[in-house]
Amino acid sequence: MVHKSTLSTRADAQCQAYSNAVWDVLGDLWHPQENPSGFINLGVAENTLMHRELQDFVRNSANISPHAFTYGDGSFGSKRLRNAVASFLNKRLYPVVPLEADHIMVTNGVSHAIEHCSWAFCDKGDGILLGRPYYKSFIPDISLRPEVEVVTVEFGDSNPLSLDGVSNYEAAILSAKDRGVIVRGLILCNPHNPLGRCYPAVTIKELMKLCQRYRIHFISDEIYAFSTWENKEERVGPSLPAPFVSALSIPTDGIIDPELVHVLWGMSKDFGANGLRIGYIISQHNRNLHNALQSVALYSYASSISDHIAASILEDEQWVSTYMEKNQERLSESFSFAVRLLRKEGIDYATGPYAAFFLWVDLGKAYGESHPENPNPMDLNTIISRRLMEEKVFIANGMIFGSEKGGLFRIVFSHPAGYIEEGLNRMVKAINE
C-alpha cells in the first residue's frame, strides 16, 4: 500500500532533492587505528591544523559562569562578545567608522547570517547576485527558506575577481529584470571560496558603485579574512597578489550609500572552530535591519556557552596574535605539501592562491589522460565523484560550486600532512584505475 506523504509540498520537495553524501562521510571518518577504512574528508571547509592549540586554550581559559546557562543578554549575543568582536576587528580590518557593539548581531554561524540577509533584503521571488564559481551553500542559504532567487553571474574567460567582471554583474541584473526578477543584493566571498584569492580594492569599489546605481545591498562575506598566507610555491614576477581589503575599510563617500553595505564574519574558518557555531552580521548604518532581524533572531540564537568561549578567545590579544600567525604559517606549509604531491602526479590546479584552504584542481584532465574513451568533459564530474567515493575520499565536485568548466574539483588542504597524503593517494588511485 502506497501512503501519501504527510509533509508539506516544500518539505516533500526537499526529501526528493536531499543528498546525504556529506553526512555519510562525516559519520564514517578515517582514523589510522580506530577506523582505517573510513573516509578521508578533503571536501568540507574545515581547518584542523590548530585544533590542539584551540583545545588547550578552551580547557585552560574557559571559566564558564552561571550566566552562560541562561538566555544571556538576548538573541543578538552578549554585550561582552559584541564588544570583543568590535575591538578585535577594529585592530585588524581598519574600518573607516570604528565598530561598536551595537553594529554587530551574533548568529549561530554565518550560514544563518546569510539567510537573514536574504530574508531581510528580498521579497519572495526577488534575486541576489552571486558570481561563479561560488561557495555551494550560498544557494540554499539564500534561496531555500527565504524563497529568493540566486542570480548567478557567468564570466567566461574573464577573471571573476577583476574589474573586467563588473560588467558581467550588470548584465545579470538587466537579464534578471527582463525575466521579471528584481535584484536586491550582491554577495561576495572575500577571500574567495573556492579560488583562494582576494578581491582587489578597485573591484570592490566598482561593485559598490554598481550596487548604488541599482540601489541594491552589497554583502561581503569575509569569513576567511585572517586566513591569508604566503604562497612559497609560485613566484609571479614583481607584482604582488592583491591584499585582503575589508569592505568596512573602504570610504563610502561618492561610492555607495553606507546603509547598503554589510559585512559577515565568523569563528569557523579563521579559528578552525566550525563546531562553535558563531557568526556575525555587521551593519553600521542600517538600524532598520537590526530592528527587523530582532523579530527572527530567536531562530539563530547562539549558545551562551559558545558566546562565552568566543569572547574569551577574542579578548586574549596576545594569544590571538600568536595563534593567527601560527595558523597562517601552517596553512602555507600545508599548501606547499599538497601542491608538491599534485605536481608529482601531474595534476593541474589553478595557480595563484594565497588565502583560505582550497586548491581548485583539474581532475577531469587527469582522468581523461588515463581514460581516453571518456564521454563529454561535463559528464566527467559525476564519474570522478563516484570513483572518489568508492576509494573512500571525499572531494567537492566543482559542478555544485557553479564551475563554468567540467572536470574541476575543490580540495581542502588545511589538514596535517599525513592526512593530506592519505587522501591524495586515494584520489590518484580513483582517477587512474
PyMOL commands that set and color helices and strands:
alter all, ss='L'
color gray80, all
select helices_A, chain A and resi 9-17+21-26+51-61+66-69+79-92+101-103+110-121+138-143+163-178+201-214+247-249+258-260+274-276+287-294+297-300+304-315+317-344+363-370+377-390+398-401+417-432
alter helices_A, ss='H'
color red, helices_A
select strands_A, chain A and resi 40-41+104-107+127-131+149-153+183-189+217-221+261-266+279-282+358-362+393-394+396-397+408-412
alter strands_A, ss='S'
color yellow, strands_A
deselect
rebuild
show_as cartoon
